[in-house]
Amino acid sequence: MKFLFPQILVLSLVPLAFAQTPVPGRLLVGFRANVLPSQAQAVISAHGARSSRQIGSFPIHIVELPPAANANAVANAFRGRAEVQFTESDMLLPPVQVTPNDPSYSSQWHLPKIEAPSAWLTSKGSSAIQIAILDTGVDPGHSDLYTKLVSGWNFFDNNSDSRDVYGHGTKVAGTAAALSNNGIGGAGVSWNSLIMPIRVTDASGYATYSDLAAGLIWAADRGARVANMSFDVTGSSTVSSAAQYFQSKGGVVVSSAGNSGTASTLAPSPYIITVSATDPNDAIYSWSTTGNRVTLSAPGCVFTTFNGNTYGSACGTSFSSPVVAGVAALLLATNPNLTPAQVVAILQSSSDDLGSIGLDPIFGYGRVNANKALAMAFNPPSTNSGSPAPTPTPVPTDTQAPVIRILSPAAGTFVSSNLSVTFSATDNVGVTKVQLLVNGNVVGTSSTAPFTIRWNTTKITRGSYTLQGKATDAKGNVGLSTTIMVYR
C-alpha cells in the first residue's frame, strides 16, 4: 500500500498553564490491606458518603460525598480512622504541553543529543515491549503509529475507543515509539516497541488521579513493560500506589515534572521516574518544573506525530517524559530480564551529569543518554529496590534578577542597514536568554554569550527608536537594561 506524505504542521506558541483542581464532591480513600471490603464500606457509610467504585483490586475507593459536605472536613475525618491509610482529593490534571513557533524546532535534535543513533546500533526496540501511553488517546490512522497499536482502553467513557480526542497523546506516542526508517515523518526513540493507547482524559485533555491509577493497573495486568504519564502526578498516593503495582509486575513508570517554571518542594515517588526538560545546550528550560521530585532530565522539544496524520514541533515536559520512556523500552528490549529497579539504576547511572555533581533538583541524576544506558544493559549497577529514591539537595531559592546592559551601539548613534546590538548579561545562576526590545517590542533573541542580536533597520522609517535589553534566568527572573535612543 502506498502512502502519501502527510502534511507537516507547526503550531504557534500556546503554553498551557492551568492549575490542578479538585474534582468536586470526590475523595480517594486508601484502606489498609487488612481491612475487609465490608469494613471499608461501613467506614465510608459512617461519614455519609458512598463508594462509586474501587480502583482495580486495590483497597482504594473513589468516594462520592453528599452535595452539602465539606470535602476537607470529611477528608480529615477519614484520616482519623485506623482503617484508613491515606485520603486525598481526586485532582483534575491539565495536559503538560508547550508548543513553540520556532521553525528550527522541526528538526529532531533531541535524538542525537541523547545519542540515540549510536544506541540503535545495539537495539532499535522490540515488539515484545509494549509502552502504555496514558493520555488523551492515540490517532489510530496515523501512518507512523497505526501498525504499532495494540488494544487499549478508554477509562473516561469506559469503552475500547482509545482514539485521540485532544491531540496530546498522539504527540507523546510518536515521541516514544513512532514507526521509524520508513521514509516518512520522523523517528521515535524505540523504533519497534508497540504502543498501548489508554485514554484517561476528557475531551479537553484533563485527567484525574483515579483514571490514571486505573490505567496503570489495567496496563500492568495486560503486560505493558513501560508506562508514560505526561501529567504532573507528584504527591498523589493513589497514583503512586498504582505505579508500585505496575512495578511489581515488572514495569517502569515515567511521568512529567510539569511546566510551572518553579521549584517544587514535593517529595518524589520511589515508583515513578519524574522528568524535567532540557534545551539543545543542556540547560533547563525556563518553563520546566524542578525540585526534589526530579529523577532525570531529557530534551523537552521534539518533532513528532500529530493528530490527523500530520506532524509538527512540540515542547514541554510532556515530551521529555516519553523520551525517557522510549529509552527504558530500548533497555528492556536489549535485556528483557532487567528488573524495574535495575532499569531505573541504569538510567540514573548512565545519564550525562549536568548542573551540580550527582543528584540535584534541576536535572535529577542528569540528562538521559540512550547509548550509555544500553551499554550497561547486561551489567546493571547494584540496586536496593526496597529503599525510596534518594532526596535531592534542597532547591535554593533564586529571586535575584540578571544584570544586563547594552555595550553597543552607544546612545545617540545614527544607524543604517543591519545593526548588531551587543549586551553584557550576568546572573548568580545563569542567563538563559537575552532579548532586544525596540520601542517595547521584541525584535530578536540570543541564548548564548556573547549576547549579540542583529536588527534589520532597512525597512523602518526615519526617526528615533528606544532600545532596551531584557535578560531572563533559569528561574524566570527578569532583568532590564537602561534604555538608549538611536536614530535612523
Secondary structure by P-SEA (a helix, b strand, c coil): ccccccbbbbbcbbbbbccccccccbbbbbbcccccaaaaaaaaaaaccccccccccccccbbbbcccccaaaaaaaaaaccccccccccccccccbbbbccccccccccccccaaaaaaaaccccccbbbbbcccccccccccccccccccccccccccccccccaaaaaaaaacccccccccccccccccbbbbbbbcccccccccaaaaaaaaaaaaaacccbbbbcccccccaaaaaaaaaaaaacbbbbbbcccccccccbbbbcccbbbbbbcccccccccccccccccccccccccccccccbbbbbbcccaaaaaaaaaaaaaaaacccccaaaaaaaaaaacccccccccccccccccccaaaaaaacccccccccccccccccccccccbbbbbbbcccccccccccbbbbbbbbbccccccbbbbbcccccccccccccbbbbbbcccccbbbbbbbbbbbccccbbbbcbbbbbcc
